[in-house]
Amino acid sequence: MEYIFCKGKLEKKTAPFTVERKDYQIHYNALPAFVCVQCGEPVFEENALALIQKSVKSIEEEKLRLAV
Ligand SMILES: [Zn+2]
């Protein structure tokens, strides 16, 4: 498996990920990802992306509840 942009080799590792919104941010220190050995760019796996989306969704729902 190689990284599409630089053709570097992808290794299965973990990588940090941050979602930044105006009023909050979600930061993961280590999510499962393939990391390019050449440039260090992470390519997140589908289950990691799903986890991020779930986190954002649940925070947005909590925010709505707080606003009521
Ligand atoms: Zn690369």
N, CA, C, O and the ligand as a Tripos MOL2 file, in Angstrom:
@<TRIPOS>MOLECULE
protein
  273   271    69     0     0
PROTEIN
NO_CHARGES

@<TRIPOS>ATOM
      1 N           0.8450   -1.1900    0.0000 N.3       1 MET1
      2 CA          0.0000    0.0000    0.0000 C.3       1 MET1
      3 C           0.8840    1.2440    0.0000 C.2       1 MET1
      4 O           1.8200    1.3390    0.7930 O.2       1 MET1
      5 N           0.5940    2.1920   -0.8790 N.am      2 GLU2
      6 CA          1.3800    3.4170   -0.8980 C.3       2 GLU2
      7 C           0.4900    4.6560   -0.8470 C.2       2 GLU2
      8 O          -0.6760    4.6340   -1.2410 O.2       2 GLU2
      9 N           1.0790    5.7210   -0.3560 N.am      3 TYR3
     10 CA          0.3410    6.9720   -0.2320 C.3       3 TYR3
     11 C           0.1610    7.5690   -1.6260 C.2       3 TYR3
     12 O           1.1230    7.7140   -2.3810 O.2       3 TYR3
     13 N          -1.0870    7.9140   -1.9550 N.am      4 ILE4
     14 CA         -1.3690    8.3350   -3.3360 C.3       4 ILE4
     15 C          -0.6400    9.6050   -3.7640 C.2       4 ILE4
     16 O          -0.3770    9.7960   -4.9510 O.2       4 ILE4
     17 N          -0.3100   10.4760   -2.8050 N.am      5 PHE5
     18 CA          0.2670   11.7600   -3.2060 C.3       5 PHE5
     19 C           1.7770   11.6910   -3.4230 C.2       5 PHE5
     20 O           2.2860   12.2850   -4.3730 O.2       5 PHE5
     21 N           2.4950   10.9840   -2.5670 N.am      6 CYS6
     22 CA          3.9570   10.9930   -2.7210 C.3       6 CYS6
     23 C           4.5130    9.6090   -3.0230 C.2       6 CYS6
     24 O           5.7210    9.4530   -3.2010 O.2       6 CYS6
     25 N           3.6500    8.6060   -3.0840 N.am      7 LYS7
     26 CA          4.0750    7.2250   -3.3690 C.3       7 LYS7
     27 C           4.9370    6.6020   -2.2650 C.2       7 LYS7
     28 O           5.5900    5.5800   -2.4740 O.2       7 LYS7
     29 N           4.9270    7.2280   -1.1050 N.am      8 GLY8
     30 CA          5.6540    6.6620    0.0270 C.3       8 GLY8
     31 C           4.9180    5.4430    0.5620 C.2       8 GLY8
     32 O           3.7260    5.2670    0.3070 O.2       8 GLY8
     33 N           5.6250    4.6070    1.3000 N.am      9 LYS9
     34 CA          5.0330    3.4050    1.8490 C.3       9 LYS9
     35 C           4.1720    3.7590    3.0590 C.2       9 LYS9
     36 O           4.5490    4.5940    3.8810 O.2       9 LYS9
     37 N           3.0120    3.1130    3.1530 N.am     10 LEU10
     38 CA          2.1350    3.3500    4.2940 C.3      10 LEU10
     39 C           2.3100    2.2480    5.3330 C.2      10 LEU10
     40 O           2.2610    1.0590    5.0180 O.2      10 LEU10
     41 N           2.5160    2.6710    6.5770 N.am     11 GLU11
     42 CA          2.6520    1.7100    7.6680 C.3      11 GLU11
     43 C           1.4850    1.8570    8.6210 C.2      11 GLU11
     44 O           1.0170    2.9620    8.8950 O.2      11 GLU11
     45 N           1.0210    0.7110    9.1240 N.am     12 LYS12
     46 CA         -0.0820    0.7570   10.0770 C.3      12 LYS12
     47 C           0.4330    1.2400   11.4300 C.2      12 LYS12
     48 O           1.2750    0.5950   12.0550 O.2      12 LYS12
     49 N          -0.0810    2.3730   11.8670 N.am     13 LYS13
     50 CA          0.3350    2.9880   13.1290 C.3      13 LYS13
     51 C          -0.8640    3.6660   13.7630 C.2      13 LYS13
     52 O          -2.0150    3.3050   13.5200 O.2      13 LYS13
     53 N          -0.5580    4.6570   14.5800 N.am     14 THR14
     54 CA         -1.6110    5.5320   15.0840 C.3      14 THR14
     55 C          -1.1820    6.9620   14.8000 C.2      14 THR14
     56 O           0.0040    7.2450   14.6340 O.2      14 THR14
     57 N          -2.1520    7.8560   14.7460 N.am     15 ALA15
     58 CA         -1.8460    9.2620   14.5150 C.3      15 ALA15
     59 C          -2.8260   10.1150   15.3000 C.2      15 ALA15
     60 O          -3.9570    9.7000   15.5510 O.2      15 ALA15
     61 N          -2.3880   11.3230   15.6910 N.am     16 PRO16
     62 CA         -3.3060   12.2190   16.3870 C.3      16 PRO16
     63 C          -4.2760   12.8550   15.4110 C.2      16 PRO16
     64 O          -3.9860   12.9960   14.2230 O.2      16 PRO16
     65 N          -5.4280   13.2350   15.9310 N.am     17 PHE17
     66 CA         -6.4200   13.8820   15.0770 C.3      17 PHE17
     67 C          -7.1810   14.9230   15.8770 C.2      17 PHE17
     68 O          -7.5880   14.6670   17.0100 O.2      17 PHE17
     69 N          -7.3730   16.0830   15.2990 N.am     18 THR18
     70 CA         -8.1080   17.1580   15.9670 C.3      18 THR18
     71 C          -9.2310   17.6700   15.0760 C.2      18 THR18
     72 O          -9.0300   17.9510   13.8950 O.2      18 THR18
     73 N         -10.4070   17.7860   15.6630 N.am     19 VAL19
     74 CA        -11.5290   18.4350   14.9860 C.3      19 VAL19
     75 C         -11.6920   19.7890   15.6490 C.2      19 VAL19
     76 O         -11.8890   19.8650   16.8620 O.2      19 VAL19
     77 N         -11.6130   20.8490   14.8780 N.am     20 GLU20
     78 CA        -11.7640   22.1790   15.4580 C.3      20 GLU20
     79 C         -13.0600   22.8260   15.0120 C.2      20 GLU20
     80 O         -13.3520   22.9590   13.8240 O.2      20 GLU20
     81 N         -13.8180   23.2190   16.0150 N.am     21 ARG21
     82 CA        -15.0350   23.9740   15.7550 C.3      21 ARG21
     83 C         -14.8970   25.3000   16.4810 C.2      21 ARG21
     84 O         -13.9650   25.5000   17.2590 O.2      21 ARG21
     85 N         -15.8270   26.2000   16.2210 N.am     22 LYS22
     86 CA        -15.7360   27.5250   16.8210 C.3      22 LYS22
     87 C         -15.7430   27.4510   18.3470 C.2      22 LYS22
     88 O         -14.9910   28.1630   19.0130 O.2      22 LYS22
     89 N         -16.5930   26.5910   18.8940 N.am     23 ASP23
     90 CA        -16.7680   26.5820   20.3400 C.3      23 ASP23
     91 C         -16.1980   25.3650   21.0580 C.2      23 ASP23
     92 O         -16.2980   25.2740   22.2810 O.2      23 ASP23
     93 N         -15.6140   24.4450   20.3360 N.am     24 TYR24
     94 CA        -14.9860   23.2900   20.9940 C.3      24 TYR24
     95 C         -14.0200   22.6220   20.0440 C.2      24 TYR24
     96 O         -14.0290   22.8660   18.8370 O.2      24 TYR24
     97 N         -13.1860   21.7730   20.6190 N.am     25 GLN25
     98 CA        -12.3850   20.9140   19.7530 C.3      25 GLN25
     99 C         -12.2850   19.5250   20.3350 C.2      25 GLN25
    100 O         -12.2810   19.3380   21.5510 O.2      25 GLN25
    101 N         -12.2060   18.5600   19.4470 N.am     26 ILE26
    102 CA        -12.0570   17.1700   19.8620 C.3      26 ILE26
    103 C         -10.6490   16.7620   19.4540 C.2      26 ILE26
    104 O         -10.2550   16.9150   18.2980 O.2      26 ILE26
    105 N          -9.9020   16.2440   20.4090 N.am     27 HIS27
    106 CA         -8.5450   15.8290   20.0650 C.3      27 HIS27
    107 C          -8.3070   14.3770   20.4640 C.2      27 HIS27
    108 O          -8.4890   14.0050   21.6240 O.2      27 HIS27
    109 N          -7.9070   13.5800   19.5160 N.am     28 TYR28
    110 CA         -7.5020   12.2070   19.7870 C.3      28 TYR28
    111 C          -5.9780   12.1360   19.7180 C.2      28 TYR28
    112 O          -5.3660   12.6290   18.7700 O.2      28 TYR28
    113 N          -5.3860   11.5310   20.7120 N.am     29 ASN29
    114 CA         -3.9270   11.3880   20.6990 C.3      29 ASN29
    115 C          -3.4700   10.2770   19.7740 C.2      29 ASN29
    116 O          -2.4050   10.3710   19.1630 O.2      29 ASN29
    117 N          -4.2580    9.2390   19.6700 N.am     30 ALA30
    118 CA         -3.8300    8.0930   18.8660 C.3      30 ALA30
    119 C          -5.0230    7.3650   18.2750 C.2      30 ALA30
    120 O          -5.7280    6.6230   18.9590 O.2      30 ALA30
    121 N          -5.2270    7.5940   17.0010 N.am     31 LEU31
    122 CA         -6.2630    6.8680   16.2680 C.3      31 LEU31
    123 C          -5.5740    5.9230   15.3000 C.2      31 LEU31
    124 O          -4.5100    6.2520   14.7740 O.2      31 LEU31
    125 N          -6.1590    4.7500   15.0530 N.am     32 PRO32
    126 CA         -5.5540    3.8430   14.0830 C.3      32 PRO32
    127 C          -5.4930    4.4860   12.7000 C.2      32 PRO32
    128 O          -6.4950    5.0070   12.2080 O.2      32 PRO32
    129 N          -4.3250    4.4480   12.0780 N.am     33 ALA33
    130 CA         -4.1610    5.0740   10.7700 C.3      33 ALA33
    131 C          -2.9890    4.4270   10.0410 C.2      33 ALA33
    132 O          -2.1320    3.7840   10.6460 O.2      33 ALA33
    133 N          -2.9790    4.6150    8.7460 N.am     34 PHE34
    134 CA         -1.8010    4.2630    7.9650 C.3      34 PHE34
    135 C          -0.9970    5.5470    7.8110 C.2      34 PHE34
    136 O          -1.5220    6.5650    7.3610 O.2      34 PHE34
    137 N           0.2810    5.4980    8.1870 N.am     35 VAL35
    138 CA          1.1030    6.6990    8.1360 C.3      35 VAL35
    139 C           2.1790    6.5250    7.0700 C.2      35 VAL35
    140 O           2.8500    5.4950    7.0130 O.2      35 VAL35
    141 N           2.3350    7.5410    6.2290 N.am     36 CYS36
    142 CA          3.3290    7.5010    5.1590 C.3      36 CYS36
    143 C           4.7240    7.6390    5.7600 C.2      36 CYS36
    144 O           4.9980    8.5870    6.4970 O.2      36 CYS36
    145 N           5.5990    6.6970    5.4460 N.am     37 VAL37
    146 CA          6.9540    6.7360    6.0200 C.3      37 VAL37
    147 C           7.7640    7.8850    5.4210 C.2      37 VAL37
    148 O           8.7540    8.3250    6.0060 O.2      37 VAL37
    149 N           7.3420    8.3600    4.2640 N.am     38 GLN38
    150 CA          8.1110    9.4000    3.5780 C.3      38 GLN38
    151 C           7.7740   10.8070    4.0870 C.2      38 GLN38
    152 O           8.6700   11.5820    4.4210 O.2      38 GLN38
    153 N           6.4810   11.1310    4.1420 N.am     39 CYS39
    154 CA          6.1020   12.4960    4.5300 C.3      39 CYS39
    155 C           5.3560   12.5590    5.8520 C.2      39 CYS39
    156 O           5.0830   13.6510    6.3500 O.2      39 CYS39
    157 N           5.0200   11.4130    6.4310 N.am     40 GLY40
    158 CA          4.3740   11.4060    7.7410 C.3      40 GLY40
    159 C           2.8820   11.7040    7.7210 C.2      40 GLY40
    160 O           2.2640   11.8210    8.7800 O.2      40 GLY40
    161 N           2.2970   11.8280    6.5410 N.am     41 GLU41
    162 CA          0.8590   12.0890    6.4550 C.3      41 GLU41
    163 C           0.0650   10.8610    6.8820 C.2      41 GLU41
    164 O           0.3370    9.7540    6.4160 O.2      41 GLU41
    165 N          -0.9150   11.0470    7.7650 N.am     42 PRO42
    166 CA         -1.7510    9.9150    8.1450 C.3      42 PRO42
    167 C          -2.9290    9.7230    7.1920 C.2      42 PRO42
    168 O          -3.5060   10.6890    6.6940 O.2      42 PRO42
    169 N          -3.2660    8.4850    6.9550 N.am     43 VAL43
    170 CA         -4.4830    8.1500    6.2140 C.3      43 VAL43
    171 C          -5.3340    7.3520    7.1910 C.2      43 VAL43
    172 O          -5.0020    6.2210    7.5460 O.2      43 VAL43
    173 N          -6.4350    7.9580    7.6170 N.am     44 PHE44
    174 CA         -7.2250    7.2960    8.6470 C.3      44 PHE44
    175 C          -8.1080    6.2100    8.0760 C.2      44 PHE44
    176 O          -8.6280    6.3050    6.9640 O.2      44 PHE44
    177 N          -8.2560    5.1810    8.8800 N.am     45 GLU45
    178 CA         -9.0980    4.0660    8.4650 C.3      45 GLU45
    179 C         -10.5670    4.4460    8.6460 C.2      45 GLU45
    180 O         -10.9130    5.3770    9.3730 O.2      45 GLU45
    181 N         -11.4060    3.6900    7.9570 N.am     46 GLU46
    182 CA        -12.8310    3.9980    7.9790 C.3      46 GLU46
    183 C         -13.4080    3.9720    9.3970 C.2      46 GLU46
    184 O         -14.2230    4.8230    9.7530 O.2      46 GLU46
    185 N         -12.9870    3.0030   10.1960 N.am     47 ASN47
    186 CA        -13.5410    2.9200   11.5570 C.3      47 ASN47
    187 C         -13.0900    4.0970   12.4230 C.2      47 ASN47
    188 O         -13.8140    4.5220   13.3230 O.2      47 ASN47
    189 N         -11.8910    4.6210   12.1480 N.am     48 ALA48
    190 CA        -11.4160    5.7950   12.8770 C.3      48 ALA48
    191 C         -12.2250    7.0250   12.4700 C.2      48 ALA48
    192 O         -12.6000    7.8410   13.3120 O.2      48 ALA48
    193 N         -12.4860    7.1450   11.1770 N.am     49 LEU49
    194 CA        -13.2900    8.2720   10.6880 C.3      49 LEU49
    195 C         -14.7130    8.1950   11.2310 C.2      49 LEU49
    196 O         -15.3240    9.2130   11.5560 O.2      49 LEU49
    197 N         -15.2280    6.9800   11.3230 N.am     50 ALA50
    198 CA        -16.5730    6.7960   11.8640 C.3      50 ALA50
    199 C         -16.6250    7.2310   13.3290 C.2      50 ALA50
    200 O         -17.6050    7.8230   13.7810 O.2      50 ALA50
    201 N         -15.5580    6.9260   14.0570 N.am     51 LEU51
    202 CA        -15.4800    7.3080   15.4750 C.3      51 LEU51
    203 C         -15.4820    8.8270   15.6170 C.2      51 LEU51
    204 O         -16.1560    9.3760   16.4890 O.2      51 LEU51
    205 N         -14.7280    9.4980   14.7600 N.am     52 ILE52
    206 CA        -14.6690   10.9580   14.7860 C.3      52 ILE52
    207 C         -16.0450   11.5450   14.5030 C.2      52 ILE52
    208 O         -16.4990   12.4580   15.1920 O.2      52 ILE52
    209 N         -16.7010   11.0050   13.4780 N.am     53 GLN53
    210 CA        -18.0290   11.5060   13.1150 C.3      53 GLN53
    211 C         -19.0290   11.3000   14.2500 C.2      53 GLN53
    212 O         -19.8750   12.1530   14.5160 O.2      53 GLN53
    213 N         -18.9140   10.1550   14.9090 N.am     54 LYS54
    214 CA        -19.7870    9.8590   16.0420 C.3      54 LYS54
    215 C         -19.5710   10.8670   17.1650 C.2      54 LYS54
    216 O         -20.5270   11.3530   17.7700 O.2      54 LYS54
    217 N         -18.3120   11.1740   17.4350 N.am     55 SER55
    218 CA        -17.9830   12.1290   18.4980 C.3      55 SER55
    219 C         -18.5720   13.4930   18.2040 C.2      55 SER55
    220 O         -19.1780   14.1180   19.0750 O.2      55 SER55
    221 N         -18.3930   13.9570   16.9700 N.am     56 VAL56
    222 CA        -18.9180   15.2630   16.5770 C.3      56 VAL56
    223 C         -20.4350   15.2700   16.7150 C.2      56 VAL56
    224 O         -21.0220   16.2170   17.2400 O.2      56 VAL56
    225 N         -21.0620   14.1890   16.2310 N.am     57 LYS57
    226 CA        -22.5190   14.0980   16.2620 C.3      57 LYS57
    227 C         -23.0400   14.1400   17.6990 C.2      57 LYS57
    228 O         -24.0110   14.8390   17.9890 O.2      57 LYS57
    229 N         -22.3940   13.3920   18.5990 N.am     58 SER58
    230 CA        -22.9090   13.3450   19.9630 C.3      58 SER58
    231 C         -22.7020   14.6760   20.6710 C.2      58 SER58
    232 O         -23.5280   15.0780   21.4910 O.2      58 SER58
    233 N         -21.6090   15.3610   20.3610 N.am     59 ILE59
    234 CA        -21.4060   16.6860   20.9700 C.3      59 ILE59
    235 C         -22.4390   17.6760   20.4460 C.2      59 ILE59
    236 O         -22.9740   18.4820   21.2060 O.2      59 ILE59
    237 N         -22.7160   17.6140   19.1520 N.am     60 GLU60
    238 CA        -23.7260   18.5120   18.5790 C.3      60 GLU60
    239 C         -25.0910   18.2490   19.2180 C.2      60 GLU60
    240 O         -25.8470   19.1850   19.4760 O.2      60 GLU60
    241 N         -25.4020   16.9880   19.4720 N.am     61 GLU61
    242 CA        -26.6800   16.6580   20.1070 C.3      61 GLU61
    243 C         -26.7370   17.1680   21.5430 C.2      61 GLU61
    244 O         -27.7580   17.6910   21.9900 O.2      61 GLU61
    245 N         -25.6190   17.0080   22.2620 N.am     62 GLU62
    246 CA        -25.5580   17.5130   23.6380 C.3      62 GLU62
    247 C         -25.7120   19.0200   23.6700 C.2      62 GLU62
    248 O         -26.3640   19.5680   24.5590 O.2      62 GLU62
    249 N         -25.1140   19.6830   22.7040 N.am     63 LYS63
    250 CA        -25.2080   21.1350   22.6310 C.3      63 LYS63
    251 C         -26.6530   21.5820   22.4590 C.2      63 LYS63
    252 O         -27.0970   22.5470   23.0810 O.2      63 LYS63
    253 N         -27.3870   20.8580   21.5950 N.am     64 LEU64
    254 CA        -28.7930   21.1910   21.3770 C.3      64 LEU64
    255 C         -29.5750   21.0410   22.6750 C.2      64 LEU64
    256 O         -30.4450   21.8480   23.0010 O.2      64 LEU64
    257 N         -29.2350   19.9730   23.4100 N.am     65 ARG65
    258 CA        -29.9440   19.7200   24.6610 C.3      65 ARG65
    259 C         -29.6580   20.8300   25.6780 C.2      65 ARG65
    260 O         -30.5510   21.2550   26.4110 O.2      65 ARG65
    261 N         -28.3960   21.2960   25.7160 N.am     66 LEU66
    262 CA        -28.0150   22.3650   26.6230 C.3      66 LEU66
    263 C         -28.7340   23.6710   26.2840 C.2      66 LEU66
    264 O         -29.0840   24.4540   27.1670 O.2      66 LEU66
    265 N         -28.9420   23.8810   25.0090 N.am     67 ALA67
    266 CA        -29.5180   25.1390   24.5420 C.3      67 ALA67
    267 C         -31.0030   25.2680   24.8770 C.2      67 ALA67
    268 O         -31.5460   26.3730   24.9120 O.2      67 ALA67
    269 N         -31.6580   24.1220   25.1250 N.am     68 VAL68
    270 CA        -33.1020   24.1620   25.3880 C.3      68 VAL68
    271 C         -33.3840   24.7780   26.7530 C.2      68 VAL68
    272 O         -34.5430   24.8950   27.1500 O.2      68 VAL68
    273 ZN          4.1190   10.5990    1.8250 Zn       69 ZN69
@<TRIPOS>BOND
     1     1     2 1
     2     2     3 1
     3     3     4 2
     4     3     5 am
     5     5     6 1
     6     6     7 1
     7     7     8 2
     8     7     9 am
     9     9    10 1
    10    10    11 1
    11    11    12 2
    12    11    13 am
    13    13    14 1
    14    14    15 1
    15    15    16 2
    16    15    17 am
    17    17    18 1
    18    18    19 1
    19    19    20 2
    20    19    21 am
    21    21    22 1
    22    22    23 1
    23    23    24 2
    24    23    25 am
    25    25    26 1
    26    26    27 1
    27    27    28 2
    28    27    29 am
    29    29    30 1
    30    30    31 1
    31    31    32 2
    32    31    33 am
    33    33    34 1
    34    34    35 1
    35    35    36 2
    36    35    37 am
    37    37    38 1
    38    38    39 1
    39    39    40 2
    40    39    41 am
    41    41    42 1
    42    42    43 1
    43    43    44 2
    44    43    45 am
    45    45    46 1
    46    46    47 1
    47    47    48 2
    48    47    49 am
    49    49    50 1
    50    50    51 1
    51    51    52 2
    52    51    53 am
    53    53    54 1
    54    54    55 1
    55    55    56 2
    56    55    57 am
    57    57    58 1
    58    58    59 1
    59    59    60 2
    60    59    61 am
    61    61    62 1
    62    62    63 1
    63    63    64 2
    64    63    65 am
    65    65    66 1
    66    66    67 1
    67    67    68 2
    68    67    69 am
    69    69    70 1
    70    70    71 1
    71    71    72 2
    72    71    73 am
    73    73    74 1
    74    74    75 1
    75    75    76 2
    76    75    77 am
    77    77    78 1
    78    78    79 1
    79    79    80 2
    80    79    81 am
    81    81    82 1
    82    82    83 1
    83    83    84 2
    84    83    85 am
    85    85    86 1
    86    86    87 1
    87    87    88 2
    88    87    89 am
    89    89    90 1
    90    90    91 1
    91    91    92 2
    92    91    93 am
    93    93    94 1
    94    94    95 1
    95    95    96 2
    96    95    97 am
    97    97    98 1
    98    98    99 1
    99    99   100 2
   100    99   101 am
   101   101   102 1
   102   102   103 1
   103   103   104 2
   104   103   105 am
   105   105   106 1
   106   106   107 1
   107   107   108 2
   108   107   109 am
   109   109   110 1
   110   110   111 1
   111   111   112 2
   112   111   113 am
   113   113   114 1
   114   114   115 1
   115   115   116 2
   116   115   117 am
   117   117   118 1
   118   118   119 1
   119   119   120 2
   120   119   121 am
   121   121   122 1
   122   122   123 1
   123   123   124 2
   124   123   125 am
   125   125   126 1
   126   126   127 1
   127   127   128 2
   128   127   129 am
   129   129   130 1
   130   130   131 1
   131   131   132 2
   132   131   133 am
   133   133   134 1
   134   134   135 1
   135   135   136 2
   136   135   137 am
   137   137   138 1
   138   138   139 1
   139   139   140 2
   140   139   141 am
   141   141   142 1
   142   142   143 1
   143   143   144 2
   144   143   145 am
   145   145   146 1
   146   146   147 1
   147   147   148 2
   148   147   149 am
   149   149   150 1
   150   150   151 1
   151   151   152 2
   152   151   153 am
   153   153   154 1
   154   154   155 1
   155   155   156 2
   156   155   157 am
   157   157   158 1
   158   158   159 1
   159   159   160 2
   160   159   161 am
   161   161   162 1
   162   162   163 1
   163   163   164 2
   164   163   165 am
   165   165   166 1
   166   166   167 1
   167   167   168 2
   168   167   169 am
   169   169   170 1
   170   170   171 1
   171   171   172 2
   172   171   173 am
   173   173   174 1
   174   174   175 1
   175   175   176 2
   176   175   177 am
   177   177   178 1
   178   178   179 1
   179   179   180 2
   180   179   181 am
   181   181   182 1
   182   182   183 1
   183   183   184 2
   184   183   185 am
   185   185   186 1
   186   186   187 1
   187   187   188 2
   188   187   189 am
   189   189   190 1
   190   190   191 1
   191   191   192 2
   192   191   193 am
   193   193   194 1
   194   194   195 1
   195   195   196 2
   196   195   197 am
   197   197   198 1
   198   198   199 1
   199   199   200 2
   200   199   201 am
   201   201   202 1
   202   202   203 1
   203   203   204 2
   204   203   205 am
   205   205   206 1
   206   206   207 1
   207   207   208 2
   208   207   209 am
   209   209   210 1
   210   210   211 1
   211   211   212 2
   212   211   213 am
   213   213   214 1
   214   214   215 1
   215   215   216 2
   216   215   217 am
   217   217   218 1
   218   218   219 1
   219   219   220 2
   220   219   221 am
   221   221   222 1
   222   222   223 1
   223   223   224 2
   224   223   225 am
   225   225   226 1
   226   226   227 1
   227   227   228 2
   228   227   229 am
   229   229   230 1
   230   230   231 1
   231   231   232 2
   232   231   233 am
   233   233   234 1
   234   234   235 1
   235   235   236 2
   236   235   237 am
   237   237   238 1
   238   238   239 1
   239   239   240 2
   240   239   241 am
   241   241   242 1
   242   242   243 1
   243   243   244 2
   244   243   245 am
   245   245   246 1
   246   246   247 1
   247   247   248 2
   248   247   249 am
   249   249   250 1
   250   250   251 1
   251   251   252 2
   252   251   253 am
   253   253   254 1
   254   254   255 1
   255   255   256 2
   256   255   257 am
   257   257   258 1
   258   258   259 1
   259   259   260 2
   260   259   261 am
   261   261   262 1
   262   262   263 1
   263   263   264 2
   264   263   265 am
   265   265   266 1
   266   266   267 1
   267   267   268 2
   268   267   269 am
   269   269   270 1
   270   270   271 1
   271   271   272 2
@<TRIPOS>SUBSTRUCTURE
     1 MET1         2 RESIDUE 1 A MET
     2 GLU2         6 RESIDUE 1 A GLU
     3 TYR3        10 RESIDUE 1 A TYR
     4 ILE4        14 RESIDUE 1 A ILE
     5 PHE5        18 RESIDUE 1 A PHE
     6 CYS6        22 RESIDUE 1 A CYS
     7 LYS7        26 RESIDUE 1 A LYS
     8 GLY8        30 RESIDUE 1 A GLY
     9 LYS9        34 RESIDUE 1 A LYS
    10 LEU10       38 RESIDUE 1 A LEU
    11 GLU11       42 RESIDUE 1 A GLU
    12 LYS12       46 RESIDUE 1 A LYS
    13 LYS13       50 RESIDUE 1 A LYS
    14 THR14       54 RESIDUE 1 A THR
    15 ALA15       58 RESIDUE 1 A ALA
    16 PRO16       62 RESIDUE 1 A PRO
    17 PHE17       66 RESIDUE 1 A PHE
    18 THR18       70 RESIDUE 1 A THR
    19 VAL19       74 RESIDUE 1 A VAL
    20 GLU20       78 RESIDUE 1 A GLU
    21 ARG21       82 RESIDUE 1 A ARG
    22 LYS22       86 RESIDUE 1 A LYS
    23 ASP23       90 RESIDUE 1 A ASP
    24 TYR24       94 RESIDUE 1 A TYR
    25 GLN25       98 RESIDUE 1 A GLN
    26 ILE26      102 RESIDUE 1 A ILE
    27 HIS27      106 RESIDUE 1 A HIS
    28 TYR28      110 RESIDUE 1 A TYR
    29 ASN29      114 RESIDUE 1 A ASN
    30 ALA30      118 RESIDUE 1 A ALA
    31 LEU31      122 RESIDUE 1 A LEU
    32 PRO32      126 RESIDUE 1 A PRO
    33 ALA33      130 RESIDUE 1 A ALA
    34 PHE34      134 RESIDUE 1 A PHE
    35 VAL35      138 RESIDUE 1 A VAL
    36 CYS36      142 RESIDUE 1 A CYS
    37 VAL37      146 RESIDUE 1 A VAL
    38 GLN38      150 RESIDUE 1 A GLN
    39 CYS39      154 RESIDUE 1 A CYS
    40 GLY40      158 RESIDUE 1 A GLY
    41 GLU41      162 RESIDUE 1 A GLU
    42 PRO42      166 RESIDUE 1 A PRO
    43 VAL43      170 RESIDUE 1 A VAL
    44 PHE44      174 RESIDUE 1 A PHE
    45 GLU45      178 RESIDUE 1 A GLU
    46 GLU46      182 RESIDUE 1 A GLU
    47 ASN47      186 RESIDUE 1 A ASN
    48 ALA48      190 RESIDUE 1 A ALA
    49 LEU49      194 RESIDUE 1 A LEU
    50 ALA50      198 RESIDUE 1 A ALA
    51 LEU51      202 RESIDUE 1 A LEU
    52 ILE52      206 RESIDUE 1 A ILE
    53 GLN53      210 RESIDUE 1 A GLN
    54 LYS54      214 RESIDUE 1 A LYS
    55 SER55      218 RESIDUE 1 A SER
    56 VAL56      222 RESIDUE 1 A VAL
    57 LYS57      226 RESIDUE 1 A LYS
    58 SER58      230 RESIDUE 1 A SER
    59 ILE59      234 RESIDUE 1 A ILE
    60 GLU60      238 RESIDUE 1 A GLU
    61 GLU61      242 RESIDUE 1 A GLU
    62 GLU62      246 RESIDUE 1 A GLU
    63 LYS63      250 RESIDUE 1 A LYS
    64 LEU64      254 RESIDUE 1 A LEU
    65 ARG65      258 RESIDUE 1 A ARG
    66 LEU66      262 RESIDUE 1 A LEU
    67 ALA67      266 RESIDUE 1 A ALA
    68 VAL68      270 RESIDUE 1 A VAL
    69 ZN69       273 GROUP 0 **** ****
